[in-house]
Amino acid sequence: MSNAPRPTTDMARMKADLAEHGYGIFEGAIDPDTTAAIRDRVLEQAAAERRGNVVTSNVAVEPEDAVNQWVAFLPNKGKIHRALINNPHVLEIVRYVLGQDAILSEFSAHITWPDNEEMALHIDQWFMPQPMMPGEDYERPANAHRADRLCGDPVEANHPIPPPVVCNAMVAITDFTLENGATRLVPGSHLSGRNPAPDTDYDVTFAEAPAGSLVVWEGRTWHAASLNTGTTPRVGITTYWAAPFLRQLLNFTYGLRPEVTADLSDQERALMGFKPWSTYGTSDEFGADWARPGKDNVGELK
Ligand SMILES: O=C(O)CCC(=O)C(=O)O
């Protein structure tokens, strides 16, 4: 696929690649010292979690794979990680795809280790309701199930399709190579309005990218992590973002450790969902700028 996106440092090119192909690769977004410090922290944490029998698999996307490793909920596991969600390139690209009030939905490391299983191609916004004609029956959105989606070919649809409502800006913390499990994607599949069928071969491209790059795909693009046939781990960090009306994949307001919550900047608190959006996310008083924890909320009054 000769015109598939290649790493670029040109923001206009990056946005054009996202619009045309559903993904792009932005090189040099994270400086080498920060990238190296995050790599060391993630690998140290990963080793300790394996020793400590922490659950490190992700059954939603890799049910068969006990080799690959997810280090979940990174803000609890080192302040250094927060540099990634404050990064101006990440924010500019994500806001280009989703708009200004996008919130962080997931923030975890995905380490593909040698001898892993192959992750199946998927889209991230599998839960999106399909456009329909007036009066047509519809799938009840609260009945949606990941394993039972509308599949088809990765070609441009000739009917209305949903817009992107999530966007994954994955940070290459090590180089992403053909050998070590670089994310593979199907260019143009974001315009198909369909999910990839299981166990089917499609024309994929591999997001080869030097460490410090962002591999960004929007919620409709077919993608997956790949086989690591090398000898060293591939480390990627998902900064995964969503429209502010969607439930976040990680429940930051509940799951952040108290000392981390206390240390967040206002920008970080807003990004993680502590700021109501058009009153969604309010914890007590409608119109309050920030959600309050239950211990500070009004209780039963007499
Ligand atoms: O780790 C990767 O390369 C892809 C991860 C992925 O598919 C996902 O987070 O949905």
The ligand as an SDF file (V2000), in Angstrom:
LIG
                    3D

 10  9  0  0  0  0  0  0  0  0999 V2000
   -0.7350   -2.2710   21.0640 O   0  0  0  0  0  0  0  0  0  0  0  0
   -1.1120   -2.0440   19.9140 C   0  0  0  0  0  0  0  0  0  0  0  0
   -0.3370   -1.9300   18.9740 O   0  0  0  0  0  0  0  0  0  0  0  0
   -2.5770   -1.9350   19.6150 C   0  0  0  0  0  0  0  0  0  0  0  0
   -3.4240   -1.8110   20.8290 C   0  0  0  0  0  0  0  0  0  0  0  0
   -4.8790   -1.8830   20.5080 C   0  0  0  0  0  0  0  0  0  0  0  0
   -5.2850   -2.4650   19.5460 O   0  0  0  0  0  0  0  0  0  0  0  0
   -5.8610   -1.2110   21.3360 C   0  0  0  0  0  0  0  0  0  0  0  0
   -5.4810   -0.6480   22.3880 O   0  0  0  0  0  0  0  0  0  0  0  0
   -7.0580   -1.1940   20.9620 O   0  0  0  0  0  0  0  0  0  0  0  0
  1  2  2  0
  2  3  1  0
  2  4  1  0
  4  5  1  0
  5  6  1  0
  6  7  2  0
  6  8  1  0
  8  9  2  0
  8 10  1  0
M  END
$$$$
